[in-house]
Amino acid sequence: MLKHCDLVLQVALGKLELPRVNVLFRAIGIFTKIEMHIFNNGIPGNMPTFQKLIVNFECDFDRSKTNLLKTLEEFREACKSNSLPDHHRLFGKMTEKDWTFLEYKHLDHHLKQFNV
């Protein structure tokens, strides 16, 4: 989970590029982003995960934790310097508010998943 969350943050930092999605999935992604903002709800349970973000191998817990904290700090710095991308392959046009909200919801989703 730590490695997965790190990879998702790397997308926001432009370090990891996601593959293109078809028009239908993109429309669903944009709708989901809007819905989450309006209702302040979490990540939908049936939300698909990009293959690049699936971690199905053993990870060193301490190393993954350290890397995630480092990437979180890079994300914070990118927010301060207004250098986040203005686009996401699934969610479409993105503002800093979109990035921070969705990253928070994603991390919260996984921390709750593990009762943290």
N, CA and C atoms as a LAMMPS dump frame, in Angstrom:
ITEM: TIMESTEP
0
ITEM: NUMBER OF ATOMS
348
ITEM: BOX BOUNDS ff ff ff
-5.0000000000000000e+02 5.0000000000000000e+02
-5.0000000000000000e+02 5.0000000000000000e+02
-5.0000000000000000e+02 5.0000000000000000e+02
ITEM: ATOMS id mol type element x y z
1 1 1 N 0.826 -1.186 0
2 1 2 C 0 0 0
3 1 3 C 0.875 1.257 0
4 2 1 N 1.966 1.238 0.767
5 2 2 C 2.858 2.404 0.81
6 2 3 C 3.475 2.663 -0.56
7 3 1 N 3.923 1.615 -1.209
8 3 2 C 4.52 1.747 -2.546
9 3 3 C 3.48 2.238 -3.543
10 4 1 N 2.27 1.705 -3.486
11 4 2 C 1.186 2.126 -4.371
12 4 3 C 0.898 3.616 -4.186
13 5 1 N 0.789 4.065 -2.943
14 5 2 C 0.515 5.484 -2.68
15 5 3 C 1.662 6.366 -3.174
16 6 1 N 2.883 5.875 -3.039
17 6 2 C 4.047 6.598 -3.554
18 6 3 C 3.956 6.74 -5.072
19 7 1 N 3.599 5.676 -5.753
20 7 2 C 3.474 5.719 -7.217
21 7 3 C 2.39 6.707 -7.653
22 8 1 N 1.272 6.718 -6.944
23 8 2 C 0.187 7.642 -7.284
24 8 3 C 0.65 9.085 -7.121
25 9 1 N 1.397 9.377 -6.065
26 9 2 C 1.935 10.729 -5.884
27 9 3 C 2.943 11.082 -6.969
28 10 1 N 3.677 10.094 -7.464
29 10 2 C 4.638 10.347 -8.533
30 10 3 C 3.941 10.773 -9.822
31 11 1 N 2.707 10.332 -10.013
32 11 2 C 1.919 10.79 -11.16
33 11 3 C 1.704 12.294 -11.035
34 12 1 N 1.327 12.737 -9.843
35 12 2 C 1.092 14.166 -9.606
36 12 3 C 2.356 14.995 -9.791
37 13 1 N 3.497 14.384 -9.569
38 13 2 C 4.777 15.092 -9.722
39 13 3 C 5.321 15.012 -11.145
40 14 1 N 4.615 14.314 -12.023
41 14 2 C 5.065 14.174 -13.399
42 14 3 C 6.213 13.197 -13.563
43 15 1 N 6.466 12.379 -12.547
44 15 2 C 7.554 11.403 -12.611
45 15 3 C 7.109 10.073 -13.204
46 16 1 N 5.796 9.853 -13.245
47 16 2 C 5.236 8.62 -13.767
48 16 3 C 4.078 8.988 -14.684
49 17 1 N 4.159 8.534 -15.919
50 17 2 C 3.111 8.858 -16.891
51 17 3 C 2.165 7.679 -17.04
52 18 1 N 0.894 7.969 -16.933
53 18 2 C -0.129 6.943 -17.091
54 18 3 C -0.48 6.783 -18.567
55 19 1 N -0.944 5.598 -18.958
56 19 2 C -1.347 5.405 -20.354
57 19 3 C -2.634 6.168 -20.663
58 20 1 N -2.852 6.425 -21.923
59 20 2 C -4.092 7.089 -22.352
60 20 3 C -5.28 6.186 -22.043
61 21 1 N -6.42 6.813 -21.785
62 21 2 C -7.647 6.057 -21.565
63 21 3 C -8.649 6.43 -22.643
64 22 1 N -9.599 5.537 -22.905
65 22 2 C -10.593 5.835 -23.924
66 22 3 C -11.568 6.898 -23.412
67 23 1 N -12.341 7.429 -24.306
68 23 2 C -13.24 8.55 -24.012
69 23 3 C -14.241 8.199 -22.916
70 24 1 N -14.757 6.984 -22.918
71 24 2 C -15.741 6.581 -21.917
72 24 3 C -15.139 6.602 -20.512
73 25 1 N -13.951 5.993 -20.362
74 25 2 C -13.315 5.982 -19.052
75 25 3 C -12.942 7.386 -18.599
76 26 1 N -12.511 8.198 -19.533
77 26 2 C -12.162 9.575 -19.168
78 26 3 C -13.402 10.336 -18.687
79 27 1 N -14.537 10.143 -19.367
80 27 2 C -15.781 10.797 -18.942
81 27 3 C -16.17 10.335 -17.54
82 28 1 N -16.016 9.04 -17.275
83 28 2 C -16.312 8.512 -15.939
84 28 3 C -15.364 9.115 -14.907
85 29 1 N -14.08 9.229 -15.266
86 29 2 C -13.092 9.818 -14.361
87 29 3 C -13.411 11.272 -14.033
88 30 1 N -13.764 12.04 -15.04
89 30 2 C -14.097 13.457 -14.828
90 30 3 C -15.353 13.561 -13.954
91 31 1 N -16.361 12.736 -14.243
92 31 2 C -17.573 12.736 -13.439
93 31 3 C -17.265 12.364 -11.987
94 32 1 N -16.415 11.352 -11.785
95 32 2 C -16.046 10.908 -10.438
96 32 3 C -15.344 12.028 -9.679
97 33 1 N -14.435 12.729 -10.355
98 33 2 C -13.731 13.845 -9.708
99 33 3 C -14.727 14.908 -9.245
100 34 1 N -15.654 15.261 -10.106
101 34 2 C -16.661 16.277 -9.767
102 34 3 C -17.537 15.79 -8.615
103 35 1 N -17.98 14.544 -8.703
104 35 2 C -18.826 13.969 -7.651
105 35 3 C -18.117 13.981 -6.302
106 36 1 N -16.851 13.604 -6.293
107 36 2 C -16.095 13.587 -5.039
108 36 3 C -15.988 14.982 -4.44
109 37 1 N -15.797 15.996 -5.277
110 37 2 C -15.738 17.374 -4.775
111 37 3 C -17.088 17.819 -4.219
112 38 1 N -18.157 17.542 -4.951
113 38 2 C -19.484 18.002 -4.537
114 38 3 C -19.921 17.345 -3.233
115 39 1 N -19.783 16.021 -3.152
116 39 2 C -20.29 15.284 -1.999
117 39 3 C -19.22 14.999 -0.942
118 40 1 N -17.974 15.411 -1.217
119 40 2 C -16.858 15.195 -0.293
120 40 3 C -16.768 13.725 0.126
121 41 1 N -17.029 12.852 -0.83
122 41 2 C -16.957 11.432 -0.515
123 41 3 C -15.579 10.88 -0.874
124 42 1 N -15.367 9.621 -0.539
125 42 2 C -14.071 9.003 -0.777
126 42 3 C -13.955 8.365 -2.143
127 43 1 N -12.875 7.638 -2.315
128 43 2 C -12.613 6.92 -3.557
129 43 3 C -13.679 5.825 -3.694
130 44 1 N -14.373 5.776 -4.827
131 44 2 C -15.382 4.718 -5.009
132 44 3 C -14.748 3.329 -4.951
133 45 1 N -15.452 2.396 -4.338
134 45 2 C -14.93 1.045 -4.18
135 45 3 C -14.656 0.332 -5.487
136 46 1 N -15.352 0.702 -6.537
137 46 2 C -15.183 0.02 -7.824
138 46 3 C -14.265 0.78 -8.776
139 47 1 N -13.539 1.752 -8.252
140 47 2 C -12.662 2.567 -9.087
141 47 3 C -11.513 1.704 -9.609
142 48 1 N -11.336 1.625 -10.934
143 48 2 C -10.236 0.808 -11.465
144 48 3 C -8.87 1.435 -11.173
145 49 1 N -7.852 0.591 -11.153
146 49 2 C -6.48 1.037 -10.903
147 49 3 C -5.658 0.82 -12.163
148 50 1 N -4.903 1.836 -12.545
149 50 2 C -3.999 1.682 -13.683
150 50 3 C -2.992 0.577 -13.375
151 51 1 N -2.692 -0.245 -14.372
152 51 2 C -1.753 -1.354 -14.207
153 51 3 C -0.418 -0.889 -13.624
154 52 1 N 0.058 0.283 -14.065
155 52 2 C 1.339 0.821 -13.584
156 52 3 C 1.333 1.108 -12.092
157 53 1 N 0.153 1.224 -11.497
158 53 2 C 0.037 1.59 -10.083
159 53 3 C -0.264 0.392 -9.186
160 54 1 N -0.387 -0.774 -9.79
161 54 2 C -0.655 -1.984 -9.014
162 54 3 C 0.667 -2.554 -8.519
163 55 1 N 0.745 -2.76 -7.225
164 55 2 C 1.95 -3.325 -6.623
165 55 3 C 1.606 -4.748 -6.188
166 56 1 N 2.096 -5.693 -6.958
167 56 2 C 1.816 -7.107 -6.668
168 56 3 C 3.115 -7.871 -6.427
169 57 1 N 4.015 -7.195 -5.724
170 57 2 C 5.299 -7.809 -5.394
171 57 3 C 5.676 -7.38 -3.986
172 58 1 N 6.603 -8.113 -3.395
173 58 2 C 7.044 -7.823 -2.034
174 58 3 C 7.82 -6.508 -1.99
175 59 1 N 7.552 -5.74 -0.948
176 59 2 C 8.254 -4.468 -0.755
177 59 3 C 8.815 -4.429 0.656
178 60 1 N 9.91 -3.736 0.811
179 60 2 C 10.471 -3.507 2.134
180 60 3 C 9.664 -2.399 2.804
181 61 1 N 9.043 -2.699 3.937
182 61 2 C 8.15 -1.752 4.599
183 61 3 C 8.854 -0.436 4.923
184 62 1 N 10.001 -0.516 5.579
185 62 2 C 10.704 0.712 5.996
186 62 3 C 11.141 1.552 4.801
187 63 1 N 11.643 0.905 3.771
188 63 2 C 12.066 1.628 2.567
189 63 3 C 10.856 2.278 1.886
190 64 1 N 9.754 1.531 1.798
191 64 2 C 8.536 2.07 1.179
192 64 3 C 7.999 3.255 1.981
193 65 1 N 8.033 3.151 3.285
194 65 2 C 7.579 4.247 4.155
195 65 3 C 8.449 5.479 3.955
196 66 1 N 9.757 5.292 3.948
197 66 2 C 10.694 6.408 3.741
198 66 3 C 10.468 7.061 2.393
199 67 1 N 10.308 6.25 1.364
200 67 2 C 10.092 6.79 0.017
201 67 3 C 8.775 7.55 -0.081
202 68 1 N 7.723 7.02 0.537
203 68 2 C 6.434 7.706 0.515
204 68 3 C 6.527 9.058 1.221
205 69 1 N 7.167 9.099 2.365
206 69 2 C 7.311 10.371 3.087
207 69 3 C 8.128 11.377 2.274
208 70 1 N 9.161 10.897 1.59
209 70 2 C 9.967 11.767 0.732
210 70 3 C 9.12 12.304 -0.427
211 71 1 N 8.343 11.431 -1.046
212 71 2 C 7.499 11.846 -2.168
213 71 3 C 6.403 12.805 -1.697
214 72 1 N 5.867 12.573 -0.504
215 72 2 C 4.881 13.512 0.063
216 72 3 C 5.487 14.898 0.243
217 73 1 N 6.724 14.943 0.679
218 73 2 C 7.415 16.235 0.836
219 73 3 C 7.619 16.897 -0.524
220 74 1 N 7.992 16.118 -1.529
221 74 2 C 8.129 16.659 -2.889
222 74 3 C 6.796 17.193 -3.397
223 75 1 N 5.719 16.483 -3.09
224 75 2 C 4.381 16.929 -3.483
225 75 3 C 4.045 18.258 -2.805
226 76 1 N 4.361 18.352 -1.511
227 76 2 C 4.115 19.605 -0.779
228 76 3 C 4.885 20.76 -1.402
229 77 1 N 6.135 20.514 -1.766
230 77 2 C 6.957 21.544 -2.402
231 77 3 C 6.396 21.925 -3.778
232 78 1 N 5.927 20.935 -4.522
233 78 2 C 5.335 21.204 -5.837
234 78 3 C 4.072 22.056 -5.688
235 79 1 N 3.317 21.811 -4.634
236 79 2 C 2.122 22.635 -4.369
237 79 3 C 2.535 24.075 -4.068
238 80 1 N 3.548 24.228 -3.237
239 80 2 C 4.014 25.577 -2.872
240 80 3 C 4.533 26.343 -4.08
241 81 1 N 5.159 25.645 -5.001
242 81 2 C 5.751 26.315 -6.166
243 81 3 C 4.82 26.31 -7.386
244 82 1 N 3.583 25.873 -7.184
245 82 2 C 2.596 25.83 -8.269
246 82 3 C 3.114 25.081 -9.498
247 83 1 N 3.721 23.925 -9.275
248 83 2 C 4.301 23.186 -10.401
249 83 3 C 3.66 21.814 -10.629
250 84 1 N 2.419 21.665 -10.193
251 84 2 C 1.71 20.415 -10.455
252 84 3 C 1.165 20.435 -11.885
253 85 1 N 1.029 19.276 -12.509
254 85 2 C 0.497 19.235 -13.871
255 85 3 C -0.937 19.774 -13.935
256 86 1 N -1.323 20.262 -15.085
257 86 2 C -2.68 20.785 -15.239
258 86 3 C -3.617 19.752 -15.874
259 87 1 N -3.163 18.493 -15.912
260 87 2 C -3.952 17.451 -16.575
261 87 3 C -3.66 16.09 -15.945
262 88 1 N -4.672 15.257 -15.899
263 88 2 C -4.543 13.863 -15.462
264 88 3 C -5.218 13.001 -16.522
265 89 1 N -4.627 11.869 -16.854
266 89 2 C -5.155 11.016 -17.933
267 89 3 C -6.6 10.578 -17.682
268 90 1 N -6.963 10.329 -16.439
269 90 2 C -8.312 9.876 -16.132
270 90 3 C -9.233 11.024 -15.71
271 91 1 N -8.72 11.944 -14.896
272 91 2 C -9.559 12.988 -14.311
273 91 3 C -9.612 14.273 -15.134
274 92 1 N -8.863 14.335 -16.219
275 92 2 C -8.906 15.51 -17.097
276 92 3 C -8.185 16.72 -16.517
277 93 1 N -8.742 17.908 -16.775
278 93 2 C -8.132 19.158 -16.323
279 93 3 C -8.026 19.155 -14.798
280 94 1 N -6.865 19.555 -14.299
281 94 2 C -6.61 19.524 -12.861
282 94 3 C -6.09 20.869 -12.37
283 95 1 N -6.592 21.268 -11.22
284 95 2 C -6.073 22.443 -10.521
285 95 3 C -5.294 21.944 -9.304
286 96 1 N -4.611 22.838 -8.617
287 96 2 C -3.919 22.448 -7.385
288 96 3 C -4.931 21.895 -6.38
289 97 1 N -6.098 22.522 -6.317
290 97 2 C -7.15 22.05 -5.41
291 97 3 C -7.57 20.621 -5.764
292 98 1 N -7.692 20.328 -7.055
293 98 2 C -8.036 18.968 -7.485
294 98 3 C -6.969 17.973 -7.038
295 99 1 N -5.709 18.298 -7.322
296 99 2 C -4.617 17.388 -6.975
297 99 3 C -4.579 17.128 -5.473
298 100 1 N -4.619 18.192 -4.672
299 100 2 C -4.498 18.014 -3.224
300 100 3 C -5.695 17.258 -2.659
301 101 1 N -6.887 17.575 -3.146
302 101 2 C -8.089 16.894 -2.675
303 101 3 C -8.043 15.408 -3.026
304 102 1 N -7.745 15.094 -4.282
305 102 2 C -7.739 13.695 -4.708
306 102 3 C -6.603 12.898 -4.059
307 103 1 N -5.448 13.513 -3.892
308 103 2 C -4.343 12.814 -3.22
309 103 3 C -4.685 12.562 -1.757
310 104 1 N -5.306 13.543 -1.104
311 104 2 C -5.734 13.356 0.284
312 104 3 C -6.737 12.207 0.368
313 105 1 N -7.751 12.217 -0.502
314 105 2 C -8.785 11.179 -0.485
315 105 3 C -8.183 9.804 -0.753
316 106 1 N -7.204 9.744 -1.646
317 106 2 C -6.562 8.473 -1.964
318 106 3 C -5.785 7.943 -0.764
319 107 1 N -4.967 8.788 -0.156
320 107 2 C -4.208 8.356 1.021
321 107 3 C -5.149 7.967 2.159
322 108 1 N -6.17 8.767 2.387
323 108 2 C -7.139 8.488 3.441
324 108 3 C -7.821 7.134 3.203
325 109 1 N -8.171 6.87 1.96
326 109 2 C -8.807 5.6 1.575
327 109 3 C -7.946 4.411 2.01
328 110 1 N -6.649 4.475 1.705
329 110 2 C -5.776 3.349 2.022
330 110 3 C -5.398 3.285 3.503
331 111 1 N -5.271 4.424 4.138
332 111 2 C -4.979 4.394 5.578
333 111 3 C -6.164 3.803 6.354
334 112 1 N -7.378 4.177 5.966
335 112 2 C -8.572 3.599 6.6
336 112 3 C -8.672 2.105 6.306
337 113 1 N -8.251 1.725 5.113
338 113 2 C -8.282 0.317 4.712
339 113 3 C -7.463 -0.544 5.691
340 114 1 N -6.382 0.061 6.219
341 114 2 C -5.508 -0.654 7.152
342 114 3 C -5.656 -0.179 8.594
343 115 1 N -6.774 0.513 8.866
344 115 2 C -7.07 1 10.225
345 115 3 C -5.955 1.86 10.822
346 116 1 N -5.38 2.714 9.989
347 116 2 C -4.319 3.607 10.462
348 116 3 C -4.903 4.976 10.707
